[in-house]
Amino acid sequence: MAALAGFEAAARLESFSLAADELNMTQSAISHQVRSLEEHLGQPLFKRLNRRVELTDAGHDFQTTVANALETLRLGVRRLGFYTKPGSIVLAMPPSFAAGWYMPRLARLKADHPEMEPWLFTTERDMNLAEAEIDIMVARGRGNWEGMVSVALFTDMVWPMCSPSLRQQMPSVVDAGTLLEWPMLHDESEDDWQKWFLAGGLDRSDLVKGLNFSDSGLMLDAAARGFGVCLGSLSLAKERLARGELVLVGDRGMPAAKPFMLVAHPRHLRRPEIMALWDWLVREADQDSSAGQPVETPSETRSE
């Protein structure tokens, strides 16, 4: 590695002495490193021309490879600092929850806890917290979290919603039958149109038409852009509703099948900064006017 660093500097600066100055070494040490590398590779990398050096064709080719490799290593070393910097907390959650609930509150989090620097990791998968480097996870529904600490943040409510321009094209009073006349948007949650219509006493089999999204946040974005009516989360759409990008349709919502859960390994909650973020998230959920149920007390989740 030292020989590669010496070669790269000498090749870039076209000088052993300038490379030695940059690396805080002697010129003879740089020369020795380059000579050792040439012997290892079995061919010259430099032409020695009196007081200067010049790359051979092989040297030019090898310089590109070495420069790219060293830059990759430097980037990797720099990234290691994120794992040890003060205030770093790894927080995992679904992308839709991150965009619709967490990000609108990030400024408040930084104001309340300026010492915290959460590292946001978005994923739809439940992580194995016994093995993953995740300090706190937000998940939809109760998983198999034996030995973990878990709490329900809130049970959500879903409601038909669409763009204001699409709503203006509808009758002043919209019922379930009216919605069948408009494009429907779908995500992959259990809280789908079939369940919503059944809750209203309508059993329909033609509720699969329309655009589908694996990410609920992107479904909300499509609804705001006028592509149809979605059955959206009031919690995740709160900011869009407040800005008037989305409007509620009809007079009936439906409780979501699964609550949003907060989960952590007990050993992580022994760190004061992680416990402080946990408490902050719980308080935010408790204060949220769209939260459907009171926040529970943290408890150990054990398999029976």
N, C-alpha and C positions, 0 to 999 in steps of 0.2 A: 504493500500500500504506500509506503514511504517513497519507493522508487517511482511508482505511478504518479504520485503528487509532484515529485521533482521533475519528471519528464514533462508532465502537463504544463507546469510553470515555464520551463525552459522552452518548450515548443511555442507557447503562446507569446512569450516575451522575446523569443529568438536570441536568448542570451543566458549562459550559465550563471554569470555574475548577477544579473538582474533577478533571476530566479532565486539565487541564494539570498539576496537582500529581502525578497518578498517572503520567503519561508524562514528567515532568520537562521540561515545556515551558512557554511563556508562554501566557496566556489568549488573547492576540491571534493566536498561531500556530495554536491549535486553531480559533479562529473563522475564520481564513483557510483552513485545511484543509477545514472543513465547507462554507464558501462555495464553494470550488473544486469540491467534490464535487457540490454542488447545481447549480452551473452546468453541470457535465459531464452530469448526469442530466436537467437541464431542468426541475426541480421542487423546491420547498422540502421539506426534511426536518425542520426544526424551526420551531416558532412562537416568536418572541422576545417574551417577556412581562416587561418591566421587568428585574428582577434574576434571572430564571430563564428556562429554555427548556423547551419541551414538544414532544414528537414529533408530527408530523403523521401522518395515517393511512398515507401512503406511507412515512414514516419508520419507523413501527412494523413495517410489512411488510419494509422493507429491513434493519432491525436484526437480525431473525432470520436472514436470509441471510448477512449480514456476520459475525455472531457465530459461526455454524456454520463458515463458510469460514476465519475466523481460527483457530478452535480446531483445525481439520484441519491447517492450516499449522503451528501450534505443535507439534502431535503429531508431524508429519513432521520438524520440526527437532530435536525431542527424540530421536527414533529414530535420527537420524544419529550421535548420540553412541555408540551401540552398535558402530558400525563402527570407531571410533578409540580406544575405551577400552583401557587397558593390560590385557593378559592375554586379550583376546578372540580365540578360535579358532573358526572355523566348522567343525562336524563333521557330516557327512551320513551317514545310515544308514537301513536299512529300519525301519519302526515296530516290527516284531516283535523285531528285534535290539535296538533301543533299550529296549523294555520288559523283555525277558527276560535280556539280557546286560549292557547298559551301565548302566541305572539301578540295579541292585543293587550296582554297583561305584562309583557316583558319590561316595558318602561317602568311600570310600577314596581316590579321585582327589583330592578336595578336601583330604583330610588330607595326602596326599603332595605335592600342588602347590597350596597355598592361593592362590598368585598367579594361577592359571589361572581363567578364566571361559569355559568352552566354550559356544558357541552351538549348540544341537542342532537340526538340520534333518532331519526324517524324510521319506523318499521311497522308493518302490520303483523309481524310474528310475535308470539309470546317468547321472550328470551328465557333461557335457563339461568336464573340469577345466581345459582350456586357456582356456575362456571363463567358466565359472561362478565365483562368489566363494566357492568351497569350499576349505578348507585341507586337510582329510583326509576321505576317503570310505570307508565300509565297504560292500562290495557282495557279493552272492551269486554266485559263479562268476567266471571269468576273462573280462573283456570286451576290447573293442578299445581298449587304452590305450597307443597308440603314444607314446613319449616320456615316459610317466609312470613313477614309481617304484611298484612293487607288491610285496606280500608276502602269503602265505597265513597268516592267523591260525590257523585250524584247520579240519580236515574234521570235520563234525558226524556224529552218529549219531542216527537216528530209531528210535523204539520205540513199540509200542502202549501207550497209557495212557488212564486214565479217572478218574472221581471214586471215592473210597473207597466211597461208598454203592452205586454201580453195580457195583463189583468184588465187593461182598459178595453180590450176587445171582447171581454166576457160580459155576460149579463150582470146587473148590479147585485143580484142574489145568486150565489153559486152553490149548488148542491152536488151530491155524488154523481148524479146522472149527468150534470153539466160537464164535470171533469172528464168524462169519457169522450167528449167531443174534442179534446185538446191533446197535443203530444205529451206523453209521459216520459219522465226520466227515471232511471233505475240505478241504484247502487247494489252492492252485494250483501247488505245487512239483512237480518231477519225481519226488520221492520219495513216490509214491502207493501206495495199497493194491494196485493191480494188480502193481506191481513187488515189493512185499513178499510177496504170495502166490506169485508166480512164483519168487522166491528160495527159497521153501519147497517148491517142486515142485507147486504147485496153480495151474492155469490156469483162472480163473473169468471169466465175462463179466458177472456180476451185481453188480459192485462200485461202482456209481455212485449207489446209493440213499443217502440221508442228507443232512445239511445241508452246504452249501458256503460257504467263506470265502476271500476274496482276501487276507486278513491272517492269517498263521500264529498271531500272538499272540491274535487273537480266537477262532481255532479252539481254542487251549489254554484260553481262558476258558470257551468253551462246554462243553468236556470237563469242566472243573472244576465246572461247574454241573450236570453229570449228563445232558447231552443225547446222549451217546454216547461211543464209543471213537475216539480220534484216533491218527494216526501222527505223534507229536510229537517235536520236537527235544529231546534230552537237555540241550543247552547252554541253550536258551531256556526250558526248563521246570524248570531246576535249582532255582530258588527255590520254585516251587510244589510240587515234589516234596519238598523239604526241609521245607516247612510242612505237608505231608500233604494239600494240596488236590488233588493228583494222585497216582496210584500206577501203577507199571508193571504191564503185563499180559503174561503169557506169559514165555518164556525166550529170545526171539530178537528182536534189533534188526537194523538194516541201515545201512551207511555211506551218508551223504548223497551225492548225485551231484556236488554242487558245494561247494567250500570257501568259507568266508567270507574275503574278501580285504580288505586295507588298501591304499588307493591315494592318491597325492598327486602334485601337480606338483613337479618338482625345485626350482623357485624357492621354493616354500613351505617346503620342508625346510631351506632356508638360514636360516630364522628359528629361533633357539634354542628358543623356547617351543613351536613346532609340532613340532620334532624331539623335544622332551622328551615331548610328548603321544603322538607316534608310538611312541617307545620304551616308554612306560608301557603302552600298549595291547598291544604285542607281549609284554611281560613278563606282563601279566595273562592273555593267551591261553596263554602257555607254562606258567603255573602252574595253570591251570584243570584240575582233575582229570578233567573230562569231555572235554577236548580229545583228538581222535582221533589226531592226528599232530603231530610236533614242528614248531615254527615255523621257517620258512625264513629265509634271509638276504635282506634287501632287494636287489632287482635291477632293472635297467632293462628295461622291457618294450618290445620293438621289433617292428614288423611285419616279416615276411620278404618 
